[in-house]
Amino acid sequence: MAYFGDADVDTMLADWGHSITIGGVTKPCLFDERDEIALEQDGGAGQIMRVAVATIKTSDFPNVANDDACIVDGVSYTVWRRLRQGDGAITELLLRKV
């Protein structure tokens, strides 16, 4: 498994042209929309929903939490779920539009 250092993540995020602001701090991010499975219970298929996803450098926002307000490219969202990836250098934020 490959692990990212902070410098690797800075390089990865630098060229994508998206930015996220949380708590008055603005940093680069990856931003996309994708399908997620929600409401999966007892082996059922669950419900597919479309979510906005911002991928951030974890150390840029170490205390981000569910329900925190954020702005991505001028659009207001709240953090729905925070998912650290791999070694924890990057975090995916699943977002809900306000």
N, C-alpha and C positions, 0 to 999 in steps of 0.2 A: 504494500500500500504506500502510495506517495504522500508525503506530508509537506505542508506549506509553511514557510517562515513568513514573518511580517513583510519583509521586502518582496517576497514572491507575490503576496496578495496585493500589495500596492501596485506592482507592475501589471498584474492581471486586471485590476479594476480601472487603471488609469485611462485606457483607451475606449471605454464603453460609452462615455458621454452622458451618463445618468448620475444624478446626485440625490442623496437622501439627507433630510434634516430631522434630527431628534434632539429635543432639549436644547435647541439653539446651536447645535453643532452640525455642520454640513460636511459630508464626506462623499466620495464616489461610491457607486454601487452598480451591480448588475441588476437589470430589471426586466421582468417578463411576466407573462400569464401562462398558467398551465392548469390541467385538470388534477384534482385531488379527490380521494375517496373520503366521504364523510358519513357519519351515522351508520357505520358498519357494526352490526351486532349479531351475536350467536351464529356466526358463519354466513350471515346474509350478505348479499352483494353490495349493500351500501348505496349511497347516493353520490353521483359524480357532480362536483361543483367546480366552477372556474374560479381561480384565485390569482391575485397579483402577488408576485414573489420578488422581494429585494434581497440580493445576496450581498452581505457586508463583511468587512474585516471585523472580527469579534472584538479585538482590542480597541477599535474606534468607538464602540458602543457597548462596553462590558456589562452595563447594568440595565440594558433595554429589557422591558417586561411586557407581558400580554396587556393589552388595553392602552399602551403608551401611544400618544399621538405622534405622527410623523408626516412629512411632506416629501413626495418623490416627484421631481420635475414639475413642481408647482401644484400638484394634486394632493389633497389631504386624505390621509388614511389613518386607521388605528391598527396596531399590531394584534393579529389574531393568535398566531402561534410563533414561537421562537425555536428554531431547530439547529443546533450546532452540528456541523458536518465533520466527519473524519476525526482529525486530531484537535478540532476546536478552533482552528485559525480562522475559519469562515463560518458564518451563521446565515441561515436562510430565515427571513421574516415573511410569514404568510400574512397578507394585509387585507383589510376590509376598507373599501372606500367609504368616506364619511358623507 
